[in-house]
Amino acid sequence: MRYRRADVKGRTYFFTINLAQRHLRLLSDHVEILRVAVKMVK
């Protein structure tokens, strides 16, 4: 989808990540790893 790939200078975009098993704390326990991965991809 185009809106997920938008590259607009000076803009911010948000995305949501959910686990299939929402009771798990995988994402919140390892949020720093997710942040680093997003920075590397950018």
N, CA, C and O atoms as a GROMACS GRO file, in nm:
protein
  168
    1MET      N    1   0.084  -0.118   0.000
    1MET     CA    2   0.000   0.000   0.000
    1MET      C    3   0.088   0.124   0.000
    1MET      O    4   0.186   0.132   0.074
    2ARG      N    5   0.054   0.217  -0.080
    2ARG     CA    6   0.137   0.336  -0.098
    2ARG      C    7   0.154   0.417   0.031
    2ARG      O    8   0.264   0.466   0.057
    3TYR      N    9   0.052   0.431   0.112
    3TYR     CA   10   0.063   0.514   0.231
    3TYR      C   11   0.167   0.459   0.329
    3TYR      O   12   0.220   0.535   0.410
    4ARG      N   13   0.196   0.331   0.324
    4ARG     CA   14   0.297   0.273   0.412
    4ARG      C   15   0.439   0.305   0.364
    4ARG      O   16   0.534   0.293   0.441
    5ARG      N   17   0.453   0.346   0.239
    5ARG     CA   18   0.584   0.373   0.182
    5ARG      C   19   0.606   0.522   0.159
    5ARG      O   20   0.706   0.560   0.098
    6ALA      N   21   0.516   0.604   0.208
    6ALA     CA   22   0.527   0.748   0.184
    6ALA      C   23   0.658   0.802   0.240
    6ALA      O   24   0.694   0.775   0.354
    7ASP      N   25   0.730   0.878   0.157
    7ASP     CA   26   0.856   0.938   0.198
    7ASP      C   27   0.842   1.089   0.184
    7ASP      O   28   0.880   1.147   0.082
    8VAL      N   29   0.786   1.151   0.287
    8VAL     CA   30   0.760   1.294   0.284
    8VAL      C   31   0.854   1.361   0.382
    8VAL      O   32   0.847   1.335   0.502
    9LYS      N   33   0.941   1.446   0.332
    9LYS     CA   34   1.039   1.512   0.415
    9LYS      C   35   0.972   1.590   0.528
    9LYS      O   36   0.878   1.666   0.506
   10GLY      N   37   1.023   1.569   0.650
   10GLY     CA   38   0.972   1.642   0.766
   10GLY      C   39   0.843   1.587   0.824
   10GLY      O   40   0.785   1.649   0.913
   11ARG      N   41   0.799   1.475   0.777
   11ARG     CA   42   0.673   1.416   0.827
   11ARG      C   43   0.701   1.298   0.917
   11ARG      O   44   0.809   1.238   0.911
   12THR      N   45   0.605   1.265   0.999
   12THR     CA   46   0.613   1.150   1.088
   12THR      C   47   0.500   1.054   1.054
   12THR      O   48   0.390   1.097   1.019
   13TYR      N   49   0.526   0.926   1.064
   13TYR     CA   50   0.420   0.830   1.044
   13TYR      C   51   0.420   0.731   1.159
   13TYR      O   52   0.521   0.714   1.228
   14PHE      N   53   0.309   0.667   1.180
   14PHE     CA   54   0.290   0.574   1.290
   14PHE      C   55   0.246   0.439   1.236
   14PHE      O   56   0.180   0.431   1.132
   15PHE      N   57   0.284   0.335   1.307
   15PHE     CA   58   0.234   0.203   1.273
   15PHE      C   59   0.207   0.127   1.402
   15PHE      O   60   0.265   0.158   1.506
   16THR      N   61   0.123   0.030   1.394
   16THR     CA   62   0.084  -0.049   1.510
   16THR      C   63   0.126  -0.193   1.489
   16THR      O   64   0.111  -0.248   1.380
   17ILE      N   65   0.180  -0.252   1.593
   17ILE     CA   66   0.219  -0.392   1.589
   17ILE      C   67   0.142  -0.466   1.698
   17ILE      O   68   0.140  -0.422   1.813
   18ASN      N   69   0.081  -0.576   1.662
   18ASN     CA   70   0.008  -0.658   1.759
   18ASN      C   71   0.057  -0.802   1.748
   18ASN      O   72   0.091  -0.850   1.640
   19LEU      N   73   0.059  -0.869   1.861
   19LEU     CA   74   0.091  -1.011   1.864
   19LEU      C   75  -0.038  -1.091   1.853
   19LEU      O   76  -0.144  -1.046   1.896
   20ALA      N   77  -0.028  -1.207   1.796
   20ALA     CA   78  -0.145  -1.295   1.789
   20ALA      C   79  -0.190  -1.333   1.930
   20ALA      O   80  -0.310  -1.345   1.958
   21GLN      N   81  -0.093  -1.353   2.018
   21GLN     CA   82  -0.123  -1.384   2.158
   21GLN      C   83  -0.099  -1.258   2.240
   21GLN      O   84   0.010  -1.237   2.293
   22ARG      N   85  -0.200  -1.176   2.250
   22ARG     CA   86  -0.185  -1.042   2.308
   22ARG      C   87  -0.143  -1.040   2.454
   22ARG      O   88  -0.097  -0.936   2.502
   23HIS      N   89  -0.157  -1.148   2.524
   23HIS     CA   90  -0.118  -1.150   2.665
   23HIS      C   91   0.034  -1.154   2.681
   23HIS      O   92   0.086  -1.125   2.789
   24LEU      N   93   0.106  -1.190   2.576
   24LEU     CA   94   0.252  -1.194   2.583
   24LEU      C   95   0.308  -1.052   2.585
   24LEU      O   96   0.251  -0.961   2.526
   25ARG      N   97   0.421  -1.035   2.653
   25ARG     CA   98   0.483  -0.903   2.666
   25ARG      C   99   0.608  -0.891   2.579
   25ARG      O  100   0.697  -0.810   2.607
   26LEU      N  101   0.616  -0.971   2.476
   26LEU     CA  102   0.734  -0.976   2.391
   26LEU      C  103   0.775  -0.838   2.340
   26LEU      O  104   0.891  -0.801   2.351
   27LEU      N  105   0.680  -0.763   2.285
   27LEU     CA  106   0.714  -0.633   2.227
   27LEU      C  107   0.750  -0.531   2.334
   27LEU      O  108   0.846  -0.456   2.316
   28SER      N  109   0.677  -0.527   2.443
   28SER     CA  110   0.708  -0.427   2.546
   28SER      C  111   0.836  -0.461   2.622
   28SER      O  112   0.907  -0.371   2.667
   29ASP      N  113   0.866  -0.589   2.636
   29ASP     CA  114   0.990  -0.629   2.705
   29ASP      C  115   1.114  -0.601   2.620
   29ASP      O  116   1.223  -0.585   2.673
   30HIS      N  117   1.097  -0.597   2.489
   30HIS     CA  118   1.210  -0.581   2.398
   30HIS      C  119   1.192  -0.460   2.306
   30HIS      O  120   1.235  -0.462   2.190
   31VAL      N  121   1.130  -0.355   2.356
   31VAL     CA  122   1.100  -0.238   2.275
   31VAL      C  123   1.227  -0.171   2.222
   31VAL      O  124   1.225  -0.116   2.112
   32GLU      N  125   1.335  -0.174   2.297
   32GLU     CA  126   1.459  -0.111   2.251
   32GLU      C  127   1.514  -0.180   2.126
   32GLU      O  128   1.567  -0.114   2.037
   33ILE      N  129   1.501  -0.312   2.119
   33ILE     CA  130   1.545  -0.386   2.000
   33ILE      C  131   1.461  -0.342   1.879
   33ILE      O  132   1.513  -0.325   1.769
   34LEU      N  133   1.332  -0.325   1.900
   34LEU     CA  134   1.243  -0.279   1.792
   34LEU      C  135   1.284  -0.139   1.746
   34LEU      O  136   1.287  -0.112   1.626
   35ARG      N  137   1.315  -0.050   1.840
   35ARG     CA  138   1.358   0.085   1.804
   35ARG      C  139   1.485   0.083   1.720
   35ARG      O  140   1.494   0.154   1.620
   36VAL      N  141   1.581   0.003   1.760
   36VAL     CA  142   1.707  -0.007   1.686
   36VAL      C  143   1.682  -0.061   1.546
   36VAL      O  144   1.739  -0.012   1.449
   37ALA      N  145   1.596  -0.162   1.535
   37ALA     CA  146   1.566  -0.221   1.404
   37ALA      C  147   1.502  -0.117   1.312
   37ALA      O  148   1.537  -0.109   1.194
   38VAL      N  149   1.409  -0.038   1.364
   38VAL     CA  150   1.343   0.064   1.282
   38VAL      C  151   1.445   0.168   1.236
   38VAL      O  152   1.442   0.211   1.120
   39LYS      N  153   1.535   0.210   1.326
   39LYS     CA  154   1.638   0.307   1.287
   39LYS      C  155   1.730   0.251   1.178
   39LYS      O  156   1.769   0.323   1.086
   40MET      N  157   1.764   0.125   1.189
   40MET     CA  158   1.852   0.063   1.089
   40MET      C  159   1.784   0.057   0.952
   40MET      O  160   1.848   0.081   0.850
   41VAL      N  161   1.655   0.026   0.951
   41VAL     CA  162   1.582   0.017   0.826
   41VAL      C  163   1.568   0.154   0.760
   41VAL      O  164   1.576   0.166   0.638
   42LYS      N  165   1.547   0.256   0.841
   42LYS     CA  166   1.535   0.392   0.787
   42LYS      C  167   1.662   0.432   0.720
   42LYS      O  168   1.673   0.543   0.668
   0.00000   0.00000   0.00000
